[in-house]
Amino acid sequence: MDDDEVDSDVGDSPSGEIPSEEEILTGIEDIRLTPSEHQRIKDLVTGREMQRIKQHDRRYLIAGAGGETGAATRRELVYEELADRDDAVSMQLEEFGLTPEAIELWIRVFDILCGRATHIVGVIEDFDGGYVWELGLLFAPSYRRKTWILKRAYTDEATERARFDNGMAASHVELLLTGNRCCEWTSELELRDCIGTIP
């Protein structure tokens, strides 16, 4: 792919609204798990993958589009670049063996990973897809302070508006998508430059 061009595909899940901070936190608190689900989470947070993560000073949790898309490929680029740093490790929810059907476990495990991460990095190309719940959790003050956003910018205003038009997100934009922890990019070369701004 040319560094000056990025394909236009986006996340692979149906579009959804970004929940508010209150909805996310209430949702986490209200989840009722079966004993076997509790055991599965316990196994995940004490398992080999978590032990691998704990051995590093810098622990990057990467959130964004999944599946077989260009957006997922660019998220993987961020994952690999950050994992290549000295005494650093990257992690993403998929590595813990959770499927989209296990949404109750997914929310809890993502919350746990946010707590274990030293840096949370959102690679955002739109407000569509299943990862919008991840974004909602990142609006919580306890996680916002260690969150960096790599936001794709589109060259024409109509496309930008179409990709990021979400009423629920509007109230959060200034908090999460502006300031020195948000870096906008339009090409893969610029995305790599944005990665360099993350400590």
C-alpha positions as CSV (number, residue, x, y, z in Angstrom):
1,M,0.0,0.0,0.0
2,D,1.2,3.5,-0.9
3,D,2.1,5.5,2.2
4,D,0.0,8.4,0.9
5,E,-3.1,6.2,0.5
6,V,-5.1,4.2,3.0
7,D,-8.0,2.0,1.8
8,S,-11.4,3.1,2.9
9,D,-12.7,0.0,4.5
10,V,-13.6,0.2,8.2
11,G,-14.6,-2.1,11.1
12,D,-16.3,-5.4,10.3
13,S,-19.1,-5.3,12.9
14,P,-22.6,-3.7,12.6
15,S,-22.7,-0.1,13.6
16,G,-23.6,0.8,17.1
17,E,-23.7,3.8,19.4
18,I,-20.9,4.5,21.8
19,P,-22.3,4.1,25.3
20,S,-21.9,6.8,27.9
21,E,-19.4,6.4,30.7
22,E,-22.3,5.8,33.1
23,E,-23.8,3.1,30.9
24,I,-20.5,1.3,30.6
25,L,-19.7,1.3,34.3
26,T,-23.3,0.4,35.2
27,G,-23.1,-2.4,32.6
28,I,-20.0,-3.8,34.1
29,E,-21.4,-3.7,37.6
30,D,-24.7,-5.3,36.6
31,I,-23.2,-8.3,34.8
32,R,-24.1,-11.5,36.6
33,L,-21.8,-14.3,35.8
34,T,-22.3,-18.0,36.3
35,P,-19.7,-19.9,38.5
36,S,-18.2,-21.4,35.3
37,E,-17.9,-17.9,33.8
38,H,-16.2,-16.6,37.0
39,Q,-13.8,-19.5,36.8
40,R,-13.0,-18.7,33.1
41,I,-12.2,-15.1,33.9
42,K,-10.1,-16.2,36.9
43,D,-8.2,-18.6,34.6
44,L,-7.7,-15.8,32.0
45,V,-6.3,-13.3,34.5
46,T,-3.9,-15.8,36.1
47,G,-3.0,-17.7,32.9
48,R,0.0,-17.8,30.7
49,E,-1.0,-14.8,28.5
50,M,-1.4,-12.5,31.6
51,Q,1.9,-13.8,33.1
52,R,3.6,-12.8,29.8
53,I,2.2,-9.3,30.1
54,K,3.1,-8.8,33.7
55,Q,6.8,-9.2,33.0
56,H,7.1,-5.9,31.2
57,D,7.4,-2.3,32.4
58,R,5.3,-0.9,29.5
59,R,2.1,-2.8,28.7
60,Y,0.2,-1.5,25.7
61,L,-3.5,-2.5,25.3
62,I,-4.5,-1.9,21.7
63,A,-8.2,-1.4,20.8
64,G,-9.8,-0.9,17.5
65,A,-11.3,-2.8,14.5
66,G,-10.9,-6.5,14.2
67,G,-11.6,-9.0,11.5
68,E,-10.2,-9.1,8.0
69,T,-10.1,-5.5,7.1
70,G,-7.6,-2.8,6.3
71,A,-8.5,-1.1,9.6
72,A,-7.6,-4.3,11.4
73,T,-4.3,-4.5,9.5
74,R,-3.5,-1.0,10.6
75,R,-4.3,-1.8,14.2
76,E,-2.0,-4.8,13.9
77,L,0.8,-2.4,12.7
78,V,0.4,-0.3,15.9
79,Y,0.4,-3.5,18.0
80,E,3.7,-4.7,16.4
81,E,5.4,-1.3,16.5
82,L,4.7,-0.9,20.2
83,A,5.6,-4.5,21.0
84,D,9.0,-4.0,19.4
85,R,10.0,-1.4,22.0
86,D,12.5,-2.2,24.8
87,D,10.8,-3.9,27.8
88,A,7.3,-3.4,26.2
89,V,4.5,-5.8,25.4
90,S,1.3,-5.3,23.4
91,M,-1.9,-7.0,24.1
92,Q,-5.4,-7.2,22.5
93,L,-8.6,-8.8,23.7
94,E,-8.5,-11.5,21.0
95,E,-5.4,-13.0,22.5
96,F,-7.4,-14.2,25.5
97,G,-9.6,-16.5,23.5
98,L,-12.9,-14.7,23.9
99,T,-15.5,-14.8,21.1
100,P,-18.0,-12.0,20.3
101,E,-20.7,-14.3,21.7
102,A,-19.2,-14.1,25.2
103,I,-20.0,-10.4,25.6
104,E,-20.4,-10.6,29.4
105,L,-16.9,-12.0,29.7
106,W,-15.5,-9.7,27.1
107,I,-16.6,-6.6,29.0
108,R,-15.1,-7.8,32.3
109,V,-11.9,-9.0,30.7
110,F,-11.4,-5.7,28.8
111,D,-12.0,-3.8,32.0
112,I,-9.3,-6.0,33.7
113,L,-6.9,-5.4,30.8
114,C,-7.4,-1.7,31.0
115,G,-6.4,-1.8,34.6
116,R,-3.3,-3.9,33.9
117,A,-2.2,-1.7,31.0
118,T,0.2,1.1,31.5
119,H,-0.9,2.6,28.1
120,I,-4.2,2.1,26.3
121,V,-4.1,2.9,22.6
122,G,-7.2,3.2,20.5
123,V,-6.8,3.0,16.7
124,I,-9.9,4.7,15.5
125,E,-11.1,4.9,11.9
126,D,-14.8,5.4,12.4
127,F,-17.5,5.0,15.1
128,D,-18.8,1.8,13.6
129,G,-18.2,-1.7,14.8
130,G,-18.2,-3.8,18.0
131,Y,-15.2,-1.9,19.4
132,V,-17.4,1.1,20.2
133,W,-17.9,-0.5,23.6
134,E,-14.2,-0.4,24.1
135,L,-14.3,3.3,23.3
136,G,-17.0,3.8,25.8
137,L,-15.0,2.3,28.6
138,L,-12.0,4.5,27.7
139,F,-14.1,7.6,28.5
140,A,-14.0,6.6,32.2
141,P,-11.7,9.0,34.1
142,S,-9.6,6.3,35.5
143,Y,-8.7,5.0,32.1
144,R,-8.7,8.3,30.1
145,R,-5.5,9.5,31.8
146,K,-3.5,6.6,30.2
147,T,-5.3,6.5,26.9
148,W,-3.9,7.6,23.5
149,I,-6.0,7.8,20.4
150,L,-4.6,7.4,16.9
151,K,-7.5,8.8,14.9
152,R,-7.8,8.5,11.2
153,A,-8.6,11.8,9.4
154,Y,-10.4,11.8,6.1
155,T,-9.4,14.3,3.4
156,D,-12.9,15.4,2.6
157,E,-15.4,16.7,5.1
158,A,-18.3,14.6,3.9
159,T,-16.4,11.3,4.5
160,E,-15.1,12.5,7.8
161,R,-18.6,13.3,8.9
162,A,-20.0,10.0,7.7
163,R,-17.3,8.0,9.5
164,F,-17.6,9.8,12.8
165,D,-21.2,10.9,12.9
166,N,-22.5,9.5,16.1
167,G,-24.7,11.5,18.5
168,M,-23.7,9.5,21.6
169,A,-20.0,10.2,20.9
170,A,-20.4,13.9,20.4
171,S,-20.2,14.8,24.0
172,H,-17.0,12.9,24.5
173,V,-15.1,14.1,21.4
174,E,-13.4,17.0,23.1
175,L,-12.3,14.8,26.0
176,L,-10.9,11.9,24.0
177,L,-10.3,12.9,20.4
178,T,-8.5,16.2,21.0
179,G,-5.5,17.3,22.9
180,N,-2.0,16.0,23.1
181,R,-3.1,12.4,23.5
182,C,-4.8,12.3,20.2
183,C,-2.8,12.1,16.9
184,E,-4.6,12.3,13.6
185,W,-3.3,10.5,10.5
186,T,-4.3,10.1,6.9
187,S,-1.7,7.7,5.6
188,E,0.3,4.7,6.9
189,L,3.4,6.9,7.1
190,E,1.5,9.4,9.2
191,L,0.2,6.6,11.4
192,R,3.8,5.4,12.0
193,D,4.6,9.0,13.0
194,C,1.7,9.0,15.4
195,I,2.9,5.8,17.0
196,G,6.1,7.6,17.8
197,T,4.2,10.1,19.9
198,I,3.1,7.5,22.4
199,P,5.5,7.2,25.4
